[in-house]
Amino acid sequence: MNPCKPRGTLSLALAVAGLLAAVPWVAGCDTKAVPSGRTPSSGGADRAHADVLFIGAHPDDEFQSLATLGRWKEKDGLSSAVVTITRGEGGSNAVGPEEGAALGMIRETEERKAVGTLGIRDVYYLDKPDFGYTLNAPLAGTVWNRKPQRPTDTLERLVRVIRATTPKTVVTMDPRPFNQHGAHQQAGRLATEAFTRAGDPGAFPGQIAEEGYRPWKPSRLLTQSWGFKGPLGSQCDGQRIDDENTGLPVLGVWPGERSSGGKTWAQLERDAARTYKTQGFLSLSEEVGTPLKEMPCEWFTVVAENGKPLQVEERAQSGLRPQYAEFRDWARRMKMPWLANEAQPAYPDRPSATVPEVAKAAVVNGTADPGEYPGPALKLTHWEGTRCSSERDCAADARFARHGDDLYALVHVTDDKRGAALDAGHDCKRHWRTDSVEIGLDPQGRSDDTSTTFKAAILPFTADGGGACAARDGDNRQGPASSTAPGMVAASTVTEPYRGYTVEAKLPLAALPAPVDPDRLSANVLLYDSDTEDKTGHSRLAWSPFGGAQADPYVWGGLRLPGYVPPPGRPTHPPVLPLEAARSERSEASRKQSDRTGVPLGCGPRRPR
């Protein structure tokens, strides 16, 4: 497929960077030529023109591509702009108690400052709500386009901003479904569809007839490829390597080259990244310490060039789970079925356990009293992030028991350093930033995403000597356990001197979003470990540790409840998701940008001409 193929892809996504752009590949396959956008242009008639348009879901989604965008600007004179679908209202806040719309406005300020460091002036927000962590793209799409909006509202806005900015290159996130945020996937899907439809005068014709836009067909579509492993050091620069999964070529831009100011682009990207303070990026070291010969490229999959999708062979998988079958069907509708090649991983067998029924309810006090948990201990093993420093750090196991209509859980953790003590009143939901335990329950073992599950997180200690607090997050009903999980009780004991802690919880089965099937109930127990005071997580353990163990119910283990019969008539509850979104009209920076570019706030309709 590729005649230029050479002889020889911080917690979560804080390690590397990514981005690329749009020019037919250099004849002769010169692997030292830097892949970039087309020749810089003054663009179409619209004053919003940018040569490269990045489309992401949240503020900071572009940060691992800023080195590339900055390098293109200085080396090739290519201007860039960013589209951010939400303002990340459902995300973390490592610097204060703000959440919802207030957090979204802070994150806009952070993003504008960060991208401005690399010469990007315009960031367009679509004002869609960020409702928490999910691995499911269709769920994100449903939330972004809820009634009374049309099902195509977000797509319409993206087509409009492409027509307004007239980019030659569109760069977006990976739309593939495994082990990544569903909002990232959905951003990639929508950007792909907008790329194909913006040049079609029959697509959203009101934008042309009533708003005065013209059809615009970008040349190249690239998706970030964070996990791609290619050659290191300067030799990766300009490489075009076939991805063994999709068959599509992946292009590399090396951030180790020095800018005109003397810093490497990797260092300039790091300087920008530390601006995202609410996301805990201040925990990144100020200096990039990776030796240049070991520094990886930022990699991008080439999905389309010269305005047309690249053609490779479709390799259809069999036995697809619903989420992956849905993605395959979408890729086929896009006439790019190869995007689904090898999309579903080889899921391992799930762990399983039988929960004993006990005659007497456990006393929830953070200790295992005699006879309360007669079943075997379930060992938690490494999931992702930096591995624990020793056997004495981050060793954990869990035990379950049932009494009547209540499930009891006890999780014992050996740990050698305490994380940050969060404020129980404002910060209990931000459990992944410090030491905590999370318990997920899928009542009927059939969920495709966590919106139909119960997920409760417990902090073993809180600020000012506070004890345990509990909250639900990223599930059927999010918020403090006191209001979202009636009857739930949590307690903990913490050793002094500190050697770890034990968390105990009563989990009423009536609080689950559907009646429990005693033969199909699935569950996971997760441990988040910090070891620092900077409000960032560093390592994770789980009973079922494969892939996206936090939010992928497909991997959760089975918990059998012999003898349990749910009460008749117990209802199934639809998801209640937080839908608060920051609005562009409340942002002075967004208002000034709209006045300057002519693109309406939220990328909504322009007034008829």
For each residue, the residues with C-beta under 8 A, 3 or more apart:
1: 5 242 247 249 312
2: 5 240 241 242 249
3: 29
4: 25 29 31 240
5: 1 2 240 241 242
6: 31 231 239 241
7:
8: 231
9: 225 226 227 228 229 230 243 250 299
10: 13 14 15 281 283 284 536
11: 14 384 385 386 536 537 538 539 540
12: 385
13: 10 16 64 226
14: 10 11 273 281 283 284
15: 10
16: 13 64 226 296 298
17: 63 64 65 66 67 68 255 266 269 298
18: 64 65 68 224 225 226 298 299 300
19: 54 62 64 65 66 67 68 69 171 222 224 253 298 300
20: 35 36 68 169 171 222 251 252 253 298 299 300 302
21: 35 36 37 38 51 52 68 72 78 168 169 171 220 222
22: 36 37 38 52 167 168 169 170 218 219 220 222 305
23: 35 36 37 38 39 168 219 220
24: 305 306
25: 4 29 35 240 305
26: 29 30 33
27:
28:
29: 3 4 25 26 240
30: 26 33 238
31: 4 6 235 237 238 239 240
32: 237 238
33: 26 30 238
34: 71 75 76 237 238 253
35: 20 21 23 25 238 240 251 252 253 300
36: 20 21 22 23 72 75 76 78
37: 21 22 23 40 51 52 72 76 78 167 168 169 220
38: 21 22 23 41 51 168 169 219 220
39: 23
40: 37 51 76 77 78 79
41: 38 49 51 168
42: 49
43: 46 49 50 51 165 166
44: 49 166 214 216
45: 214
46: 43 49 163 164 165 166 213 597 598
47: 596 597 598
48: 81 122 164 165 166 597 598 599
49: 41 42 43 44 46 79 165 166 167
50: 43 53 79 80 81 122 165 166 167
51: 21 37 38 40 41 43 72 78 79 80 167 168 169
52: 21 22 37 69 72 78 79 80 81 167 168 169 170 171
53: 50 80 81 82 83 161 162 165 167 169 170 171 218
54: 19 62 65 69 80 81 82 83 171 172
55: 82 83 85 158 170 171 172 173 187 190 191 194
56: 61 62 82 83 84 85 172 173 184 187
57: 61 84 85 86 130 140 173 181 183 184 186 187
58: 61 84 85 86 87 88 91 107 130 183
59: 84 87 88 107 108 110 111 276
60: 63 88 107 110 111 114 273 276 279 281
61: 56 57 58 84 173 184 187
62: 19 54 56 65 66 69 82 84 111 115
63: 17 60 66 114 269 272 273 276 281
64: 13 16 17 18 19 224 226 269 298
65: 17 18 19 54 62 68 69 171 224 298
66: 17 19 62 63 69 70 114 115 117 118 268 269 272 273
67: 17 19 70 71 118 253 255 265 266 268 269 298
68: 17 18 19 20 21 65 71 72 253 255 265 298 300
69: 19 52 54 62 65 66 72 73 80 115 118 119 120
70: 66 67 73 74 117 118 119 259 265 268 269
71: 34 67 68 74 75 253 255 257 259 265
72: 21 36 37 51 52 68 69 75 76 78 80
73: 69 70 76 77 78 79 80 118 119
74: 70 71 119 259 260
75: 34 36 71 72
76: 34 36 37 40 72 73
77: 40 73
78: 21 36 37 40 51 52 72 73
79: 40 49 50 51 52 73
80: 50 51 52 53 54 69 72 73 119 120
81: 48 50 52 53 54 120 121 122 123 124 165 167
82: 53 54 55 56 62 111 115 120 122 123 124
83: 53 54 55 56 123 124 125 126 158 161 603
84: 56 57 58 59 61 62 87 111 123 124 125 126
85: 55 56 57 58 125 126 128 144 154 183 187 190
86: 57 58 89 90 104 125 126 128 129 130 144 183 581
87: 58 59 84 103 104 105 107 108 125 127 130 581 582
88: 58 59 60 91 103 104 107 130 278
89: 86 99 100 101 103 104 107 129 130 578 580 581 582
90: 86 129 130 131 132 133 578
91: 58 88 103 107 130 278 279
92: 278 279 280 430 432 433
93: 96 97 98 99 103 106 278 427 430
94: 277 278 279 280 282 433 534 535 536
95: 277 278 535
96: 93 106 278
97: 93 423 426 427
98: 93 102 103 106
99: 89 93 102 103 429
100: 89 103 104 578 580
101: 89 104 105 580 581 582 583 586
102: 98 99 105 106 582
103: 87 88 89 91 93 98 99 100 106 107 278
104: 86 87 88 89 100 101 107 108 130 581 582
105: 87 101 102 108 109 582 586 587
106: 93 96 98 102 103 109 110 278
107: 58 59 60 87 88 89 91 103 104 110 111 276 278
108: 59 87 104 105 111 112 123 125 582 587 589 590
109: 105 106 112 113 589
110: 59 60 106 107 113 114 275 276 277 278
111: 59 60 62 82 84 107 108 114 115 123 276
112: 108 109 115 116 123 589
113: 109 110 116 117 275
114: 60 63 66 110 111 117 118 272 273 275 276
115: 62 66 69 82 111 112 118 120 123 272
116: 112 113 119 120 121
117: 66 70 113 114 268 271 272 275
118: 66 67 69 70 73 114 115 268 269 272
119: 69 70 73 74 80 116
120: 69 80 81 82 115 116 123
121: 81 116
122: 48 50 81 82 165 593 597
123: 81 82 83 84 108 111 112 115 120 593
124: 81 82 83 84 161 593 599 603
125: 83 84 85 86 87 108 582 584 587 590 602 603
126: 83 84 85 86 144 154 157 158 602 603
127: 87 581 582 583 584 601 602
128: 85 86 143 144 154 581
129: 86 89 90 143 144 578 579 580 581
130: 57 58 86 87 88 89 90 91 104 183 581
131: 90 134 143 577 578 579
132: 90 473 474 478 577 578
133: 90 181 450 473 474 550 551
134: 131 139 140 181 182 183 449 450 451 474 551
135: 177 179 180 181 182 185 323 449 450 548 551 552
136: 139 140 182 323 448 449 451
137: 140 141 175 177 182 183 185 186 189 327
138: 141 142 182 186 326
139: 134 136 142 143 182 449 451
140: 57 134 136 137 143 144 182 183 185 186
141: 137 138 144 145 154 186 189 190
142: 138 139 145 146
143: 128 129 131 139 140 146 577 579
144: 85 86 126 128 129 140 141 153 154 186
145: 141 142 149 150 151 152 153 154
146: 142 143 149 579
147:
148:
149: 145 146 153
150: 145 153 156
151: 145
152: 145 155 156 204
153: 144 145 149 150 156 157
154: 85 126 128 141 144 145 157 158 190
155: 152 158 159 190 193 194 197
156: 150 152 153 159 160 204 207
157: 126 153 154 160 161 602 603 604
158: 55 83 126 154 155 161 162 190 191 194 603
159: 155 156 162 163 194 197 198 203 204 207
160: 156 157 163 164 204 207 211 213 599 603 604 605
161: 53 83 124 157 158 164 165 599 603
162: 53 158 159 165 166 167 170 194 195 198 216 218
163: 46 159 160 166 198 207 213 214 215 216
164: 46 48 160 161 213 597 598 599 603
165: 43 46 48 49 50 53 81 122 161 162 599
166: 43 44 46 48 49 50 162 163 216
167: 22 37 49 50 51 52 53 81 162 170 218
168: 21 22 23 37 38 41 51 52 218 219 220
169: 20 21 22 37 38 51 52 53 218 219 220 221 222
170: 22 52 53 55 162 167 191 194 195 218 220 221 222
171: 19 20 21 52 53 54 55 65 221 222 223 224 300
172: 54 55 56 175 187 188 191 192 221 222 223 224
173: 55 56 57 61 184 185 187 188 191 223 224
174: 180 184 185 188 223 224 225 226 301
175: 137 172 185 186 188 189 192 223 327 339
176: 180 185 188 327 339 340 343
177: 135 137 180 185 323 324 327 343 344
178: 343 344 345 547 548
179: 135 345 547 548 552
180: 135 174 176 177 184 185 548
181: 57 133 134 135 184 185
182: 134 135 136 137 138 139 140 185 186 449
183: 57 58 85 86 130 134 137 140 186 187
184: 56 57 61 173 174 180 181 187 188
185: 135 137 140 173 174 175 176 177 180 181 182 188 189
186: 57 137 138 140 141 144 175 182 183 189 190
187: 55 56 57 61 85 172 173 183 184 190 191
188: 172 173 174 175 176 184 185 191 192 223
189: 137 141 175 185 186 192 193 330
190: 55 85 141 154 155 158 186 187 193 194
191: 55 158 170 172 173 187 188 194 195 221
192: 172 175 188 189 195 196 221 223 303 334 336
193: 155 189 190 196 197 334
194: 55 155 158 159 162 170 190 191 197 198
195: 162 170 191 192 198 218 221 304
196: 192 193 199 200 304 309 334
197: 155 159 193 194 200 203 204
198: 159 162 163 194 195 203 215 216 217 218
199: 196 215 216 217 218 307
200: 196 197 203 215
201: 205 208 215
202: 205
203: 159 197 198 200
204: 152 156 159 160 197 207 208
205: 201 202 208 209
206: 209 210 211 605
207: 156 159 160 163 204 210 211 213 605
208: 201 204 205 211 212 213 214 215
209: 205 206
210: 206 207 605 608 609
211: 160 206 207 208 605 606 607 608 609
212: 208 606 609
213: 46 160 163 164 207 208 216 606
214: 44 45 163 208
215: 163 198 199 200 201 208
216: 44 162 163 166 198 199 213
217: 198 199 307
218: 22 53 162 167 168 169 170 195 198 199 221 307
219: 22 23 38 168 169 305 306 307
220: 21 22 23 37 38 168 169 170 302 304 305 306
221: 169 170 171 172 191 192 195 218 302 303 304 305 309
222: 19 20 21 22 169 170 171 172 251 300 301 302 303
223: 171 172 173 174 175 188 192 300 301 303
224: 18 19 64 65 171 172 173 174 299 300 301
225: 9 18 174 228 243 250 299 300 301
226: 9 13 16 18 64 174 299
227: 9
228: 9 225 243 250 299 301
229: 9
230: 9 236 239 241 250 252 296 297 299
231: 6 8 235 236 239 252 297
232: 235 236 293 294 295 296
233: 236 254 256 292 293 294 295
234: 237 254 256 257 292 293
235: 31 231 232 239
236: 230 231 232 233 239 252 254 296 297
237: 31 32 34 234 252 253 254 257 297
238: 30 31 32 33 34 35 251 252 253
239: 6 31 230 231 235 236 251 252 297
240: 2 4 5 25 29 31 35 249 250 251 252 302
241: 2 5 6 230 249 250 252
242: 1 2 5 247 248 249 250
243: 9 225 228 246 247 248 249 250 301
244: 247
245: 341 342 343
246: 243 301 312 338 339 341 342
247: 1 242 243 244 312 313 315 338 341
248: 242 243 301 302 303 310 312 338
249: 1 2 240 241 242 243 301 302 310
250: 9 225 228 230 240 241 242 243 299 300 301 302
251: 20 35 222 238 239 240 299 300 302
252: 20 35 230 231 236 237 238 239 240 241 297 298 299 300
253: 19 20 34 35 67 68 71 237 238 297 298 300
254: 233 234 236 237 257 295 297 298
255: 17 67 68 71 264 265 266 269 295 297 298
256: 233 234 264 265 266 292 295
257: 71 234 237 254 264 265
258: 262 263 264 265
259: 70 71 74 262 263 264 265 268
260: 74
261: 268
262: 258 259
263: 258 259 267 268 271
264: 255 256 257 258 259 267 268 288 292
265: 67 68 70 71 255 256 257 258 259 268 269
266: 17 67 255 256 269 270 288 290 295
267: 263 264 270 271 287 288
268: 66 67 70 117 118 259 261 263 264 265 271 272
269: 17 63 64 66 67 70 118 255 265 266 272 273
270: 266 267 273 274 284 285 286 287 288
271: 117 263 267 268 274 275
272: 63 66 114 115 117 118 268 269 275
273: 14 60 63 66 114 269 270 276 281 284
274: 270 271 277 281 282 284 286
275: 110 113 114 117 271 272 281
276: 59 60 63 107 110 111 114 273 279 281
277: 94 95 110 274 280 281 282
278: 88 91 92 93 94 95 96 103 106 107 110
279: 60 91 92 94 276
280: 92 94 277 283 433 534 535 536
281: 10 14 60 63 273 274 275 276 277 284
282: 94 274 277 534
283: 10 14 280 532 534 536
284: 10 14 270 273 274 281
285: 270 288 289
286: 270 274
287: 267 270
288: 264 266 267 270 285 295
289: 285
290: 266 294 295
291: 294 295
292: 233 234 256 264 295
293: 232 233 234
294: 232 233 290 291
295: 232 233 254 255 256 266 288 290 291 292
296: 16 230 232 236 299
297: 230 231 236 237 239 252 253 254 255
298: 16 17 18 19 20 64 65 67 68 252 253 254 255
299: 9 18 20 224 225 226 228 230 250 251 252 296
300: 18 19 20 35 68 171 222 223 224 225 250 251 252 253
301: 174 222 223 224 225 228 243 246 248 249 250
302: 20 220 221 222 240 248 249 250 251 305 310
303: 192 221 222 223 248 309 310 336 339
304: 195 196 220 221 307 308 309 310
305: 22 24 25 219 220 221 302 308 310
306: 24 219 220
307: 199 217 218 219 304
308: 304 305
309: 196 221 303 304 334 335 336
310: 248 249 302 303 304 305
311:
312: 1 246 247 248 338 341
313: 247 338
314: 337 338 340 341
315: 247 338 341 342
316: 328 337 340
317: 320 324 328 340 341 342 343 344
318:
319:
320: 317 324 325 328 344
321: 324 325 344 347 448 554
322: 325 326 448
323: 135 136 177 326 327 448 449 554
324: 177 317 320 321 327 328 340 343 344
325: 320 321 322 328 329
326: 138 322 323 329 330
327: 137 175 176 177 323 324 330 331 340 343
328: 316 317 320 324 325 331 332 337 340 343
329: 325 326 332 333
330: 189 326 327 333 334
331: 327 328 334 336 337 338 339 340
332: 328 329 335 337 340
333: 329 330
334: 192 193 196 309 330 331 339
335: 309 332
336: 192 303 309 331 339
337: 314 316 328 331 332 340
338: 246 247 248 312 313 314 315 331 341
339: 175 176 246 303 331 334 336 343
340: 176 314 316 317 324 327 328 331 332 337 343
341: 245 246 247 312 314 315 317 338
342: 245 246 315 317
343: 176 177 178 245 317 324 327 328 339 340
344: 177 178 317 320 321 324 347
345: 178 179 547
346:
347: 321 344 350 546 547 554 555
348: 546 555
349:
350: 347 522 544 555 556 557 558
351: 378 543 544 557 558
352: 557 558 559 560
353: 375 376 378 400 557 558 559 560
354: 375 559 560 562
355: 375 400 401 402 407 559 560 561 562
356: 374 375 401 402
357: 401 402 403 561 562 563 564
358: 361 362 371 372 374 401 402 403 408
359: 403
360: 371 372 403
361: 358 403 404 406 408 506
362: 358 369 372 373 401 403 408 410 504 506
363: 369 372
364: 408 489 490 491 504 505 506
365: 369 491 493 504
366: 468 491 492 493 501 502 503 504
367: 493 502 504
368: 372 373 399 410 412 502 504
369: 362 363 365 372
370:
371: 358 360 374
372: 358 360 362 363 368 369 401 408 410
373: 362 368 399 400 401 408 410
374: 356 358 371 401
375: 353 354 355 356 399 400 401
376: 353 399
377: 397 398 399 412
378: 351 353 397 398 399 400 525 543 557
379: 396 397 543
380: 396 397 398 525 526 527 541 542 543 545
381: 541 542 543 545
382: 387 388 539 540 541 545
383: 526 540 541 542 545 549
384: 11 539 540
385: 11 12 537 538 539 540
386: 11 538 539
387: 382 539
388: 382 393 394 395 529 539 541
389: 393 394 416 531
390: 393 416
391: 395
392: 395 414 416 499
393: 388 389 390 414 415 416 417 529 531
394: 388 389 413 414 415 527 529 539 541
395: 388 391 392 413 414
396: 379 380 411 412 413 414 527 541
397: 377 378 379 380 411 412
398: 377 378 380 409 410 411 412 525 543
399: 368 373 375 376 377 378 409 410 411
400: 353 355 373 375 378 407 408 409 410 523 559
401: 355 356 357 358 362 372 373 374 375 407 408
402: 355 356 357 358 406 407 408 561 564
403: 357 358 359 360 361 362 406 408
404: 361
405: 508 509 510 566 567
406: 361 402 403 487 506 507 508 509
407: 355 400 401 402 441 506 507 508 509 561
408: 358 361 362 364 372 373 400 401 402 403 504 505 506 507
409: 398 399 400 439 503 504 505 507 525
410: 362 368 372 373 398 399 400 502 503 504
411: 396 397 398 399 437 439 502 503 504 525 527
412: 368 377 396 397 398 500 502
413: 394 395 396 435 437 460 500 501 502 503 527
414: 392 393 394 395 396 499 500
415: 393 394 418 435 498 499 500 501 529 531
416: 389 390 392 393 498 499 500 531
417: 393 498 530 531 532
418: 415 421 435 461 498
419: 433 434 435 529 530 531 532 533 537
420: 433 434 530 532 533 534 535
421: 418 434 461 462 463 464 466
422: 427 428 430 433 434 459 462 463 535
423: 97 426 427 428 462 463
424: 427 428 459 462 463 466 469
425: 428
426: 97 423
427: 93 97 422 423 424 430
428: 422 423 424 425 431 457 459 462 469 470 471 480
429: 99 457 471 473 478 479 480
430: 92 93 422 427 433 434 535
431: 428 434 436 438 457 458 459 471 473 528
432: 92 436 457 528 537 550
433: 92 94 280 419 420 422 430 528 530 535 536 537
434: 419 420 421 422 430 431 459 528 530 535 537
435: 413 415 418 419 459 460 461 501 528 529 530
436: 431 432 457 458 459 460 527 528
437: 411 413 457 458 460 503 525 526 527 528
438: 431 455 456 457 458 473 524 525 526 527 528 550
439: 409 411 455 456 457 458 505 507 523 524 525 526
440: 450 453 454 455 475 523 524 525 526 550 553 556
441: 407 453 454 455 507 512 521 522 523 559
442: 445 446 447 452 453 454 521 522 523 553 556
443: 453 454 509 512 513 514 515 516 517 521
444: 447 514 515 516 517 520 521
445: 442 517 520 521 522 553 558
446: 442 520
447: 442 444 450 451 452 453 553
448: 136 321 322 323 452 553 554
449: 134 135 136 139 182 323 452 551 553
450: 133 134 135 440 447 453 455 474 475 476 551 553
451: 134 136 139 447 475 476 575 577
452: 442 447 448 449 476 513 514 575
453: 440 441 442 443 447 450 475 476 513 553
454: 440 441 442 443 472 475 476 485 507 511 512 513
455: 438 439 440 441 450 472 473 474 475
456: 438 439 470 471 472 481 485 488 490 505 507
457: 428 429 431 432 436 437 438 439 470 471 472 473
458: 431 436 437 438 439 468 469 470 490 492 503 505
459: 422 424 428 431 434 435 436 462 468 469 470
460: 413 435 436 437 468 492 494 501 502 503
461: 418 421 435 466 467 468 492 494 501
462: 421 422 423 424 428 459 466 467 468 469
463: 421 422 423 424 466
464: 421
465:
466: 421 424 461 462 463 469
467: 461 462 491 492
468: 366 458 459 460 461 462 490 491 492 503
469: 424 428 458 459 462 466 480 481 490
470: 428 456 457 458 459 480 481 485 488 490 505
471: 428 429 431 456 457 478 479 480 481 484
472: 454 455 456 457 475 476 477 478 479 481 484 485
473: 132 133 429 431 438 455 457 478
474: 132 133 134 450 455 478 550 551
475: 440 450 451 453 454 455 472 478 513
476: 450 451 452 453 454 472 513 573 575 576
477: 472 484 485 513 573 575 576
478: 132 429 471 472 473 474 475 484 576 577 578
479: 429 471 472 483 484 578
480: 428 429 469 470 471 483 484
481: 456 469 470 471 472 484 485 488 490
482: 485
483: 479 480
484: 471 472 477 478 479 480 481
485: 454 456 470 472 477 481 482 488 507 508 511
486: 508 510 511
487: 406 506 508 510 511
488: 456 470 481 485 505 506 507 508 511
489: 364 505 506
490: 364 456 458 468 469 470 481 503 504 505 506
491: 364 365 366 467 468 503 504 505
492: 366 458 460 461 467 468 501 502 503 504
493: 365 366 367 501 502
494: 460 461 498 500 501
495: 498 499 500 501
496:
497:
498: 415 416 417 418 494 495
499: 392 414 415 416 495
500: 412 413 414 415 416 494 495
501: 366 413 415 435 460 461 492 493 494 495
502: 366 367 368 410 411 412 413 460 492 493
503: 366 409 410 411 413 437 458 460 468 490 491 492
504: 362 364 365 366 367 368 408 409 410 411 490 491 492
505: 364 408 409 439 456 458 470 488 489 490 491
506: 361 362 364 406 407 408 487 488 489 490
507: 406 407 408 409 439 441 454 456 485 488 511
508: 405 406 407 485 486 487 488 511
509: 405 406 407 443 512 516 564 566
510: 405 486 487 567 570
511: 454 485 486 487 488 507 508
512: 441 443 454 509 515 516
513: 443 452 453 454 475 476 477 572 573 575
514: 443 444 452 570 572 573
515: 443 444 512 566 567 570 572
516: 443 444 509 512 521 561 564 566
517: 443 444 445 520 521
518: 521 560 561 562 563 564 565 566
519: 560
520: 444 445 446 517 558
521: 441 442 443 444 445 516 517 518 558 559 560 561
522: 350 441 442 445 553 556 557 558 559
523: 400 439 440 441 442 543 556 557 558 559
524: 438 439 440 542 543 544 549 550 555 556 557
525: 378 380 398 409 411 437 438 439 440 542 543
526: 380 383 437 438 439 440 540 541 542 543 549 550
527: 380 394 396 411 413 436 437 438 540 541 542
528: 431 432 433 434 435 436 437 438 537 540
529: 388 393 394 415 419 435 537 538 539 540 541
530: 417 419 420 433 434 435 535 536 537 538
531: 389 393 415 416 417 419 538 539
532: 283 417 419 420 536 538
533: 419 420
534: 94 280 282 283 420
535: 94 95 280 420 422 430 433 434 530
536: 10 11 94 280 283 433 530 532
537: 11 385 419 432 433 434 528 529 530 540
538: 11 385 386 529 530 531 532
539: 11 382 384 385 386 387 388 394 529 531
540: 11 382 383 384 385 526 527 528 529 537 549 550
541: 380 381 382 383 388 394 396 526 527 529 545
542: 380 381 383 524 525 526 527 545 549 550
543: 351 378 379 380 381 398 523 524 525 526 557
544: 350 351 524 549 555 556 557
545: 380 381 382 383 541 542 549
546: 347 348 549 555
547: 178 179 345 347 552 555
548: 135 178 179 180 551 552 555
549: 383 524 526 540 542 544 545 546 552 555 556
550: 133 432 438 440 474 524 526 540 542
551: 133 134 135 449 450 474 548
552: 135 179 547 548 549 555 556
553: 440 442 445 447 448 449 450 453 522 556
554: 321 323 347 448
555: 347 348 350 524 544 546 547 548 549 552
556: 350 440 442 522 523 524 544 549 552 553
557: 350 351 352 353 378 522 523 524 543 544
558: 350 351 352 353 445 520 521 522 523
559: 352 353 354 355 400 441 521 522 523
560: 352 353 354 355 518 519 521
561: 355 357 402 407 516 518 521 564
562: 354 355 357 518
563: 357 518
564: 357 402 509 516 518 561
565: 518
566: 405 509 515 516 518 570
567: 405 510 515 570
568:
569:
570: 510 514 515 566 567
571:
572: 513 514 515
573: 476 477 513 514 576
574:
575: 451 452 476 477 513
576: 476 477 478 573
577: 131 132 143 451 478
578: 89 90 100 129 131 132 478 479
579: 129 131 143 146
580: 89 100 101 129
581: 86 87 89 101 104 127 128 129 130
582: 87 89 101 102 104 105 108 125 127 586 587
583: 101 127 586 587 601 602
584: 125 127 587 590 591 594 601 602
585: 590 591 601
586: 101 105 582 583
587: 105 108 125 582 583 584 590 591
588: 591 592
589: 108 109 112 592 593
590: 108 125 584 585 587 593 594 601
591: 584 585 587 588 594 595 601
592: 588 589 595 596
593: 122 123 124 589 590 596 597 599
594: 584 590 591 597 598 599 600 601
595: 591 592
596: 47 592 593
597: 46 47 48 122 164 593 594
598: 46 47 48 164 594 606
599: 48 124 160 161 164 165 593 594 603
600: 594 603 604 605 606
601: 127 583 584 585 590 591 594 604
602: 125 126 127 157 583 584
603: 83 124 125 126 157 158 160 161 164 599 600
604: 157 160 600 601
605: 160 206 207 210 211 600
606: 211 212 213 598 600 609
607: 211
608: 210 211
609: 210 211 212 606
